[in-house]
Amino acid sequence: MSAPTPMEGRASGSARVYQSGGDQYIEEHVHHYAPGSTPLFGPPWPGPAGPREAAPDSVRMPLVGRAPGVLRDRTDLMARLRAAVAGPGGDIQVLLGMGGCGKTAVAQALFTEAVRDHGRVGLWVNASERVSLRAGMLAVAGDRGAGAGELAAAAGGRRAAADLVWHYLDRSAHPWLLVLDNADDPAVLEEGGWLRTSPSGTVLVTTRHATSALWRTPGASSHRLGVLPLEDAALVLSDLAPDAGTRESARKVARRLGCLPLALTLAGAHLAHQVLESWSMDEYDRKLTEESTALVDRGASATGGGQSRHLVGRTWQLSLDSLADGGLPEATALLRLLSCWTADPVPLSLLMPAAQDGAGLQHLSPPLVPSRVEPALRALLDHSLIEQVETDGHRCVKAHGVLLDSVAAGVPDAERALLSAAAGRLLRAALPQEGAASPRARSLVRLLAPHAAGLLHRSRRHDLVTAESVGIAVRLARLVYEAGDWTAALDLAATAAKTAAAHLGDAHPATVEARSGQGPVLFRLGRYAEAADLLRSVHQEALRTLGPHDARTLDAAYELQRVLHRLGDLTRARTLLEAVLDGRRHVLGEDHVATFKTRCEMLELRLAQDEFDGYTTAAEELAQDCERRLGPDHLVTVWARDALARGLLRAGRGAEAEELFERVLAGQRAGYGDEHPLVLGVLIQLSRAQYAQGKREQAAGSAREVAKGRARVLGEDHPETVAARAWCTEVRTGPPAPDGLVDRPPTRSTPPTRGGR
């Protein structure tokens, strides 16, 4: 007989294994019952046992990583929380805020003080999900005296678990502080009645959910946490990596990280624990431009915080996953859309078309159909992923820059082009018309400008730059220029031009238009030679690639002649302007606003060339044409009146000129606002009209206002500021002007101030 071969068997669940070493016949009849069903004979089978809720290793210690050595800022908040802990108890303190803003760090600091300084029993429970909350709270009951049988009955569902926990908390022999950390789903607390008040202690809740009615229950006080002030944020970096750089370098890194405590902690840990490399804070700042959140998260290995909540690239995904599980996957699509722009406030009007016609977002995955935009927006607000703010009278939403960077990094490649195109369409739809003169339109332009730059930045990183995205930035730069923020306009125009040249090529019409858009801004900033060099090049490229009659070629020629006019090359300027006027009449028509602007410019050039015959009549006709076709309040109509007023002044009709300049000044202020630099250009002409009539004090007062205003708005060294000071000195120290004095050709120290447009 041969030796028996070894046999093995394994069983799982309710299965059984039979093993035999010889020839045996085994027959078994097995009846399967669905869990909860009743067999015909015998006692009910309860089915497989469910997973047991594992108790946490400790409820007396915050099992959330190391607390910060020094808690920066939060001084007023900590004072309020200390007072609550030191008091008689019976209240609930709720810390609200986005992921990474330091809610748990504040809770840790308070926990430590409550135990060390106030003799409180510290109890810490992870409330992020039902299982961890239930297990932690039962462990709290055990800590406060519940017996094993009571805990087993509660765990087995034979006794109300929350009632048991609060029974022992209420009867605790020592006052306590109970922290319910990461209670981001208030329903977890609400459904089981886990959140209650007790005379024996204080409850502290940390949560991202900002709007739950649970936080408004009697005895609850809410405290919203945001990012740190810049100086405190820099100190966090210096605390963690004192040898990595100066305080100014720490400020630069802190500013780039948006002063978000989690990002600062990870960055500081990375800088302090480098082995192979030893970056300074300045080097780290440069690296952030290339890698952003991926670089920040490298610090997690040094902090021992590799979980999702401790990574800036993952912490917000927890909230988005929760929303998707709750039936709102559209929140992810909406946040991805917002990540195409910047961390600056986003006007809600920018999102309105998405809620009306979809703006192409219904083709995303997950799709964002119009009817779901409002719920998705509300969900992002509820979970502190964005906040609602009001800026310059516009209702806006705002997300943190690090959040947007991490969300943008996680967008699937297949979605990027769709999102970028949708973001561009929404921006284009939100733009006011050129020449829109209301203060609200100007403030909207200022709000939209950073988002055009942000869209170009995101598109550039993923090679998604299009003529459309460049064109939006160019148009916004022009609107910002019209609003008088010339430095911001130049930044946006230069970004558009550089991006277009790199991705579309120098000869592309969008590149030509973008480069041309820099010219008038350089001109207004007093950089005349630079503007002339740029516009000569642009004009030649436009002639070569687009032809002499293309509207963009005519625009480049128009801007070039303005600079040549200022530089004194009046003959070349006149030749260009005549060609522009003929071209615009032919291409755009006699009544187009650009044609009217060219006619205004021609009047100024005629005045500079002392070509005065028929000037007043031509100016009157132009003003009447503009008023009839564009309206009496249009800024080009105002500009035409300005040209007429200058003619009246040159003709010795000072009183009429002064009256008309007053009207022009009112029109400019209505269109541009009091602080716009072009308003000051009219005011200096008013001063000349006053001086021409012998009104020396009024003329001097107007001149001083111009000099101070230009110094404040344009800078001390701007040519227009220098000219205004020279005129101010001339008015103050020159001989009294005789009656009927006509405006003299300006001296070299006081070049003519051009009309506003």
Residue, then its C-alpha position, 0 to 999 in steps of 0.5 A: m500500500s502506498a503512502p498517503t499523499p498530503m492534502e490541504g483545504r481552505a474554507s471561507g465564510s460558511a463553506r466547508v472542506y471535506q478531506s479523505g485519505g481513502d476511497q469514500y463517498i460523501e454526499e451533502h445537501v446544502h440549503h442557501y438562505a438570503p441574509g435575513s430570510t427564515p428557513l423552514f426548520g430550525p432557528p433563523w440563520p443570521g448570515p455572515a457576521g458583519p465587520r467589527e468596528a475596530a476601536p481607535d488605538s487612543v482617544r486620549m491623543p490626537l492621532v493626526g500627526r505632529a502639532p506645529g511647534v508654534l501656532r502662528d496667528r489665530t490669536d483672537l480665535m484661540a482666546r475665544l476657544r480658551a475661554a470656552v474650555a475654561g468655562p462651565g461647559g455645555d457649548i459646541q465650538v465649530l471650526l469651519g474652513m477649507g482643507g489645509c487651512g489649519k483647523t486640526a492644528v488649532a484643535q491640537a493646540l487647544f487640546t494640549e492646553a486644555v489637558r495641560d493648563h486647565g486639567r481637562v480630560g482630552l478626548w479625540v475622535n475621528a469623525s470623517e466617516r460613520v465607522s470611525l465616529r461610532a468606534g471612537m465615540l464608543a471608546v470615549a464611553g469606555d474611557r468615561g466608565a462604560g462596562a464591557g457588556e454595555l459597550a458590546a450591547a451598543a456595538g451589537g445594536r442592542r442598545a442605543a450607542a449615542d445615548l450610552v456615550w452621552h450618558y457617561l459623558d454627562r456623568s464624567a467625574h472630570p470636565w473634558l474637551l471632546v474634539l470631533d475632527n474632520a466632521d466634513d459630512p454633518a449627516v454622520l453626526e446628525e443621523g445618530g444624534w452624536l452631536r450634543t451639549s453637556p454640562s460636563g464639558t466642551v465639544l470642538v468640531t472641525t469641518r469643511h462643511a460651512t453651511s450645515a444647519l447643525w452648526r446653528t443648533p443652540g449652544a453652537s458657535s462657529h469660527r471660520l478659518g482662512v489663510l494666514p496673514l503674510e507675515d505669519a505665513a513667512l514665520v511658519l516657513s522660518d520656524l520650520a527651515p530657519d537656515a533656508g533663507t531670509r525673511e523676505s525670501a520666506r515672504k516670497v514663498a509664502r505669497r506664492l503658496g497663498c499663505l495656506p498653512l498645509a502648503l507652508t508646513l509641507a514646504g518648510a518640512h521639505l526645505a528643512h529635511q533635504v539630504l541630496e539637495s539643499w535648496s534655499m527658499d529662493e530656489y524653492d520659489r523658482k522650482l514652484t513655477e515649474e512643479s507647483t503642488a507636486l513639489v509641495d507634496r514632497g514635504a509630506s515624507a518629512t512630516g509623516g503625513g502621507q495621507s490624502r488630508h495631508l497632501v495639497g494635491r489630494t486633500w480637496q479630492l476627498s470633498l469632491d469624492s464625497l460630493a460625487d458619492g452624494g450625487l453631485p459629480e458636477a461639482t468636480a466639473l465646475l471646479r475644473l472649469l474654475s481652475c482654468w482661471t486664477a485665484d482672483p475673484v470670479p464674477l458670478s456673471l461670468l458663470m451665468p451662461a453656463a447655467q443658461d445654455g451650457a457653454g459646451l460644458q455638457h460634453l465634459s465627463p462628468p457633464l455639467v448641464p445648465s440645470r446642475v450648475e447652481p447645485a454644483l456651485r452651492a455644493l462647492l460653497d458648502h464644502s469650503l472649496i470656494e467662498q463667496v465674496e463681493t468685489d467692487g459691487h460684483r458678487c463673486v466666488k473665489a478659490h485658493g490658488v493652491l487648490l486650483d493648481s492641484v485641481a488643474a494638475g488632475v484634469p484628464d488630458a482628454e478634458r483639457a481642450l474642452l475646458s479651455a474652450a469653454a472657459g474662453r467662451l465664458l470670458r468672451a461672453a462676459l466682456p463689456q462692449e468697447g467704449a462702455a463707460s459705466p463704472r460698473a463696466r470698468s470694474l468688471v473689466r478689472l476683475l476679468a483681466p487676471h482670468a484672461a492671463g490665467l487662461l493663457h497660462r494654463s493653455r500654454r502649459h498644455d499646448l492649447v493656445t488658440a487664436e481665440s484665447v489670445g484674442i480674448a486677452v488682447r481685447l481685455a487688455r484694450l478694455v483695461y487700457e481704456a479703463g486707465d490701468w495702463t500698467a496692468a494693460l501692458d502686462l496682459a498685452a505683453t503676455a498675449a503677444k509673447t504667448a501668441a508668438a511662441h505658439l502661433g508664430d510671428a506671422h499669425p494675425a493674432t500675433v500681429e494684433a497682440r503685438s500691436g496692442q502693446g503700442p498704445v499702452l507704451f505710448r501712454l506710459g511715456r515710453y515713446a521710442e520703445a512704442a515707435d520701434l515696436l509699432r514700426s515692426v508690427h506695421q511692416e509685418a502686417l503689411r507683409t502678411l495681411g495687406p494694406h487694407d486689413a483692419r489690423t494693418l490700419d490699426a497698427a498704422y494708426e497707433l504708429q502715427r500717434v507715437l510719431h506725432r508725439l516724437g515730432d515726426l509730423t510729416r510721416a504721421r500725417t502720411l500714415l493717418e491719411a492712409v488710415l482714414d481712407g482705409r477705414r472709410h473704405v473698410l469700415g464705413e464713414d459712420h464707424v467709431a474707428t473712422f470718427k476717431t481717425r477724424c478726431e486724430m486728424l484735427e489734432l495733427r492739423l493743429a500741431q502743424d498750424e494748419f488752422d484754415g477751416y479748422t473750427t468749421a471741420a471740428e464743428e461738423l465732426a462734433q455734430d456727426c459724432e453726436r448724431r451717429l454715436g450719441p451725445d455721451h459717447l467718449v468719441t463725441v466728447w473727444a470731438r468736442d475737445a478738438l473743437a474747444r482747442g480750435l476755439l482757444r486757438a482762435g482767441r475765443g477763450a470764454e467759449a473754449e472754457e465753457l466747452f472744456e468744462r463740458v468735455l471735462a464732465g463727459q470725461r469724468a462720466g466716462y472714465g472716472d475722476e482718477h483717469p489720466l485722460v481726464l487730467g489732459v482735459l483739465i490742463q487745457l481748461s487751465r490754458a483757457q482760463y489763463a488765456q482770459g486772465k483768470r490766473e488764480q483759476a488757471a494755477g489751481s487747475a494746473r496744480e491739480v493736474a501736476k499732483g494728479r499726474a504724479r500720483v497716477l503716472g509717476e513723478d518721471h512721466p513726461e506728462t507729469v514733467a510737462a504739467r509741472a512746467w505749465c504750473t510753473e509758467v502759470r505761477t511765475g509768468p507775466p499776466a496774460p493780456d485779454g484775448l490771449v490765444d493759446r501759444p504753441p507749447t514750448r519744449s518744456t510743455p509739449p501739447t497734451r493730447g485729447g482723451r480717448 
